[in-house]
Amino acid sequence: MEKRKSIYELSPTEFEEWCMKVLITYAEEEGLKNLTISHDKKIRGCDGKYQIDIFAELIAMGTSIKILCECKRYKNTVKREKVAILKEKLESIGAQKGILISTSGFQSGAIEYAKSHGIALIKVEDYRFEYLSHASGQKASDDDPFLYAERHMPPFVAYDYSSGSSDPRKIYPTREMISNLLIEMNRKIRETLGIEIELNADHYFL
């Protein structure tokens, strides 16, 4: 199997494009309509022009809702000041929602500040999976149907740290994506081994 690229091996543009994919998939899971989303947007605010990594606009009840998203590949936890900078951009541009996506976690002050100002914090990280070994000590074959879902999982996962819960909530891959993988895995198991197993995506969202 081809070695997966670490999230830190992505170029800045690749990382931002992947973050945009996460937001699009999440919006589809939430059933959002009338949503437009673009990458590397230049927007003029009341105090100058800003470069925004991802800009989204949602039309709801006849009103335009602007969303700004900043993508940060950090190795250290995000401080409150970084979230405050995003809030300043929201105010200058007149946007209604801010999202900060980072490869690191968030300090408690950053989480508290984000929650009090309605800013979403999302952490992304590499999806870690090691092939199971057979009793003989040999690694499972690449065509083992029991490993289909794991082998075809997206290389990265995303967690929402501002969902109101004490624990971050996994938002990517979505439940629908996992369910589709498990359905296909079950089909391969049935065709290969002639057995039916009950599949459930819940353990991926614990």
N, C-alpha and C positions, 0 to 999 in steps of 0.2 A: 504493500500500500504506500502511496506517495506521502512523504512527510508533510504534515500541515505546517503552514506558516504561522509563526507566533504573531500576536497582535503588535508586538514591538518591532517586528520586521516589516510591517506595512509602511509605505511612504505616508507622509501627512495627507496627501490627496486620497490615497487608498483608504486610509482610516476614516476620513470624513465621508467618503462615499459609502463605506460600510455602515457608519452611523446613520446616514440617511436611509439606507435600506432597512435598518432596525426601526426607525420612526415610521416609515411607510407601512411595514408589516404590522407594527403595533396599532397604527391607525385603522388598518383593515380589520384587525381583530376586534377593535372597539366599535367597528361599524361606522366610522366617520366618513361623511360624504362631503362633496364640494370642497375638497382639500387640494391645494396646489403646493408643491414643495420644490425648492431649488437649492443648488449648491454654490457656494462662493458668491454670495450676493453683496453688491455694494448698495448701501442705503444711506441717504442723507438724514441726519437728525437735526435737532435745533442748535447743536453746537459743533457741527461738522459731519463729515462722511465716515461711515463705519463699514468695515468688511465683516460680514456675518458668514460663519461657516455653513450653516443651514438655515434657510428662511422658509417658513410655511405660512400659508394664509388659509383660513377656514371661514366659510360663509355660513352663519347660523342665525336664523330668525331675521334674515335680511341685513345682518351686521357683519362686517369684516373683522375677524379676530387674527391678529398678527402674532406669530410665534418665532422667537429667536433661539437658535441652538448653537452653543459653543462646544467644540470637540477638543479635548485636551489629553495628550498622551503623557501623563505624569507617572513618576515612580513613587513620589511622596504623596501623602494624603492632602487633599485639597483644603486650603484654609478659607476662613470666612471672607477674607478680602477678595478672593477670586469670584465668589458668588455676588458680592456687593458690586463689583465692576460690571457684571452682567445686568444687575438691577439698574445701574446708571444708564446702560445702553437702552434698556427697555423704556425708561423714562424719556430719554432724548429722542428716540425714534417714534415713541407712542405705541409700542407693542404691548399686548395684553398678557403674554405668557413667555417665560424663559425656561430653557432646558440646558443643563450643563452635563455633558457626557465626559467621563474621565476613565482612564485605565487604572486609577488608584481609588482608594476609599476616600471618605470625607471626614474631616474632623467634626467633633460634636458641635462646635460653634457654627460651622458651615451648614450643618443639617438643620440646626435650630433657626438660623437666619433664613435659609431657603424655605422652610415650612411657614415662617411668619410672613413671608413675602410672596408665597405662591409660586416658587421656583422649583422645578423638578430636577432632582439629582439622579443621574443614572451611571452606574459603574459597569464597565465591560471588561471581560477577562477571557483568557484562553479557555476553551472547553477541554478539560482533562479527562482522557479515557485511555486505559491500557487494556489491551486484549486479554481476555481470560485464558488461562492455560488449562489444557486437558490434564487428567490424572497422570498421564505418562510424563508430564513436564513439557510436552511440546505445545507451542502456541497454536491456538485455533486457526484453521485455514481461513484465508481471505474470503472464500465463498461459503463460509459457515452461515446459514440463514439466521441463526440466533443473534448474530452480530450485525445484521443489516442496518438496523436503526442507529446503532452506535457509530458505524462506519460512515453513515450518511448524515450525521448530525452536523449542523453548521459549526465552523471552527471556533466561534466565539459565542459567549452568552452575555446577557445584559440584565442588570438588577436595578429596580427603582428603589432608591433610598428615601424618597419623600412621599410614599404612598399612605402615610398615616399610621402604619403598623410599626411595631418595635423592631421587626426584622425586615430586611429588604425583600422585595417581591420580584420574582423572576418574570421578565416580560418578553425575553427573546432567547431561544426560539419560542414561538407562541404555542399554545395548546393545540391549535389546529395543525401546525407543522409537525409536532410530535405525533399526534394521532394518525396523520397520513403516513408517517414513517412506520409506525407500529402496524398499521393495516397491511402495508406492503410486506413487512417482515413476516407477518402471520401467513400471508399468501405464499411466500417462499418456503416457509416451514411446512405448510400443508402440501405443497407440490413436491418438496424434497423428501419429507419424512412421513407424510400421510397422517399427521396428527394436527389437532386443533388446540390452540392455547388461548387463554383469555388475556387480552392485553389491556393495559391501563396506563394513561399518560400521567396519572397523579403523582407518581414518585419522582418525576422530573421537576415537579413544581414545589417540592418540599422546602 
